[in-house]
Amino acid sequence: MSSDKMFPVSWDQFHRDARALAWRLAGMEFSAMVAVTRGGLVPAAIIARELGLRVIETLAVSSYGGGEGGAPEQAQGALRILKPVAAELLATRGQGVLVIDDLVDTGATARLVRELLPKAHLATVYAKPAGRPLVDTFVTEVSQDTWINFPWDLHLSFAPPIAKGGG
């Protein structure tokens, strides 16, 4: 892993942060939601419930190695659309659409979303400085060199204290 800074997020914390994002979005009018898979699926479910949204579409984008071709899971790779957004949403250029993702990192996925749905409202739970200007709403900013350990990526094991080289 290229980063020594780790930001572990528990399920409870992630749920609280996703609800905080819903609070920030409350009062805005959306006719549909697009969840960027895979990371955007969990916050999308929470936010859809909190905002009463029922029309939920997905955009499947792969921007990390995922172990393919020997690339480590956290290594950023070429951006690929694995499943496009529904044609009806593309036709409106995203007008009235809320796009949800877990994190904006380098901004590669966010730039793709902006190209596909330029009128959509893009919201992420977490943001890093390189991608932050591309999102309309987020909850927490972390430094660019921090690796966020999402609850679906965590293993229960001993972690040494920060003073002893732990992250």
C-alpha positions as CSV (number, residue, x, y, z in Angstrom):
1,M,0.0,0.0,0.0
2,S,1.4,3.4,-1.0
3,S,0.1,5.3,2.0
4,D,1.2,5.1,5.6
5,K,-1.9,7.0,6.7
6,M,-4.9,4.8,7.4
7,F,-8.4,6.0,8.1
8,P,-10.4,3.0,9.3
9,V,-14.2,3.5,9.1
10,S,-16.5,1.2,11.0
11,W,-20.0,0.3,9.9
12,D,-21.5,2.5,12.6
13,Q,-19.3,5.5,11.5
14,F,-20.1,5.0,7.9
15,H,-23.8,4.9,8.6
16,R,-23.5,8.1,10.6
17,D,-21.5,9.8,7.8
18,A,-24.0,8.6,5.1
19,R,-26.9,10.0,7.2
20,A,-25.0,13.3,7.6
21,L,-24.7,13.4,3.8
22,A,-28.4,12.9,3.6
23,W,-29.0,15.8,5.9
24,R,-26.9,18.0,3.7
25,L,-29.0,16.9,0.7
26,A,-32.4,17.2,2.4
27,G,-34.6,19.8,0.8
28,M,-33.1,19.4,-2.6
29,E,-35.4,17.9,-5.3
30,F,-34.2,14.7,-7.0
31,S,-36.2,12.5,-9.4
32,A,-33.7,9.7,-9.5
33,M,-30.4,8.5,-8.0
34,V,-27.4,6.9,-9.6
35,A,-25.1,4.8,-7.3
36,V,-21.6,4.5,-8.5
37,T,-20.8,0.8,-7.9
38,R,-19.4,-0.7,-5.9
39,G,-18.5,1.9,-3.2
40,G,-21.6,4.0,-3.8
41,L,-24.1,1.2,-3.2
42,V,-24.1,1.3,0.6
43,P,-24.4,5.1,1.0
44,A,-27.0,5.2,-1.8
45,A,-29.2,2.7,0.1
46,I,-29.0,4.8,3.2
47,I,-29.5,8.1,1.4
48,A,-32.3,6.8,-0.7
49,R,-34.2,5.7,2.4
50,E,-33.6,9.1,4.2
51,L,-34.6,11.2,1.2
52,G,-37.5,8.9,0.0
53,L,-36.0,8.2,-3.4
54,R,-37.2,5.0,-5.1
55,V,-35.7,5.4,-8.7
56,I,-32.2,4.1,-8.3
57,E,-29.9,3.4,-11.2
58,T,-26.3,2.3,-11.2
59,L,-23.1,3.2,-13.0
60,A,-20.5,0.5,-12.8
61,V,-17.0,2.0,-13.2
62,S,-13.7,0.3,-12.5
63,S,-10.8,2.5,-11.6
64,Y,-8.7,0.3,-9.4
65,G,-6.7,-2.7,-10.3
66,G,-8.9,-5.1,-8.4
67,G,-6.1,-7.8,-8.6
68,E,-6.6,-8.2,-12.4
69,G,-3.3,-8.8,-14.2
70,G,-1.4,-8.8,-11.0
71,A,-2.4,-5.2,-10.1
72,P,-3.0,-4.8,-6.4
73,E,-6.6,-3.9,-5.3
74,Q,-5.6,-0.3,-4.2
75,A,-3.5,0.5,-7.4
76,Q,-5.3,3.0,-9.5
77,G,-5.7,1.8,-13.1
78,A,-7.4,2.7,-16.3
79,L,-11.0,3.9,-16.0
80,R,-13.6,1.6,-17.6
81,I,-17.4,1.7,-17.7
82,L,-18.6,-1.8,-16.9
83,K,-22.3,-0.8,-16.9
84,P,-23.6,2.5,-18.3
85,V,-26.4,4.7,-16.8
86,A,-29.9,4.2,-18.3
87,A,-30.5,6.1,-21.5
88,E,-33.4,8.1,-20.0
89,L,-31.0,9.7,-17.5
90,L,-28.4,10.3,-20.1
91,A,-31.0,12.0,-22.3
92,T,-31.7,14.6,-19.6
93,R,-27.9,15.1,-19.0
94,G,-28.6,14.3,-15.3
95,Q,-31.2,17.0,-14.6
96,G,-32.7,16.2,-11.2
97,V,-30.4,13.2,-10.7
98,L,-28.4,12.7,-7.5
99,V,-25.2,10.7,-8.1
100,I,-23.7,9.0,-5.0
101,D,-20.3,7.5,-4.4
102,D,-18.4,6.6,-1.2
103,L,-15.3,8.6,-2.1
104,V,-13.8,11.1,-4.5
105,D,-10.1,10.4,-4.7
106,T,-8.1,11.6,-7.8
107,G,-11.3,12.7,-9.4
108,A,-11.1,10.3,-12.4
109,T,-14.6,8.8,-11.7
110,A,-16.1,12.1,-10.9
111,R,-14.8,13.6,-14.2
112,L,-16.5,10.7,-16.0
113,V,-19.7,11.3,-14.1
114,R,-19.5,15.0,-15.0
115,E,-19.1,14.1,-18.7
116,L,-22.0,11.7,-18.7
117,L,-24.4,13.7,-16.5
118,P,-23.2,17.3,-16.4
119,K,-26.5,18.6,-14.8
120,A,-26.5,15.9,-12.0
121,H,-25.7,16.7,-8.3
122,L,-22.6,14.6,-7.3
123,A,-22.3,13.8,-3.7
124,T,-19.7,11.6,-1.8
125,V,-19.3,10.7,1.8
126,Y,-15.5,11.3,1.8
127,A,-13.4,13.6,-0.4
128,K,-9.7,14.0,-1.0
129,P,-8.2,17.3,-2.2
130,A,-7.6,16.3,-5.8
131,G,-11.2,15.3,-6.4
132,R,-13.0,17.6,-4.0
133,P,-13.7,20.5,-6.5
134,L,-15.6,18.0,-8.7
135,V,-18.3,17.1,-6.1
136,D,-21.2,19.3,-5.1
137,T,-21.6,17.9,-1.6
138,F,-19.5,15.7,0.8
139,V,-19.2,15.1,4.5
140,T,-15.5,14.6,5.4
141,E,-12.2,15.5,3.8
142,V,-9.1,13.5,4.3
143,S,-5.6,14.2,3.0
144,Q,-4.6,12.9,-0.4
145,D,-2.1,10.4,1.0
146,T,-4.7,8.8,3.4
147,W,-6.0,5.3,2.6
148,I,-9.6,4.9,3.8
149,N,-10.4,1.4,5.0
150,F,-14.1,1.0,4.5
151,P,-16.0,-1.4,6.7
152,W,-16.4,-3.8,3.8
153,D,-12.6,-3.9,3.4
154,L,-11.7,-4.4,7.1
155,H,-10.5,-7.5,8.7
156,L,-10.7,-8.0,12.4
157,S,-7.1,-8.3,13.5
158,F,-4.7,-6.6,15.9
159,A,-3.4,-3.2,14.8
160,P,-0.3,-1.8,16.5
161,P,-0.6,1.7,18.1
162,I,0.3,4.7,16.0
163,A,3.4,5.3,18.1
164,K,4.6,1.8,17.3
165,G,4.2,2.3,13.5
166,G,0.5,1.4,13.3
167,G,-1.9,3.2,11.1
